[in-house]
Amino acid sequence: MFRVGIGQDSHKLKAKSSRLNAQCLKLGGVMVSEDYYAVANSDGDVVLHALVNALSSAVGGGSLSNYADPLFKKGVVDSKEYVKEAMKKLGNYKVNNVSVAIEAKEPKVEKYFQQMKEEIAKILKIGKDSVGVTATSGEGLTEFGKGEGIQAFVIASIYKDE
């Protein structure tokens, strides 16, 4: 039996110079820019946050805050840990594949696709060929395309491992 979930997350994006102690921008568990950071309580990794929402959605669970907030209160800001918590809710389901779509004017992230695929695959314990990553600038039509933020959508398919 297959199930599918969709997840989305977005954060404001700021130039690193505006907050010197901010974390560098991470996407899919990979540092993609030292020049920008996502305004967030955690590391602001919109790809992993959307992945949590997609996995949770596939099994009828709740939103990212159900996983992240309790961990954040313990000082955990690494979004990989949020994904690991969501994975525990899958029960006897396994991840089949995931598709990631990122929208942002800056930074350009295409050169990090392979690293993101490898990192996401490692976290989910699947082959990197089961992870797809795309990006768009948004052509300036949305706030993300105008450079004011970054967003990601993730679709995850899971199957029952009997």
Helices and strands as residue ranges (DSSP letters): E 2-15, G 16-18, E 25-27, E 30-33, E 36-38, H 46-58, H 64-73, H 79-88, E 93-103, G 110-112, H 113-124, G 128-130, E 131-136, G 138-140, E 149-160
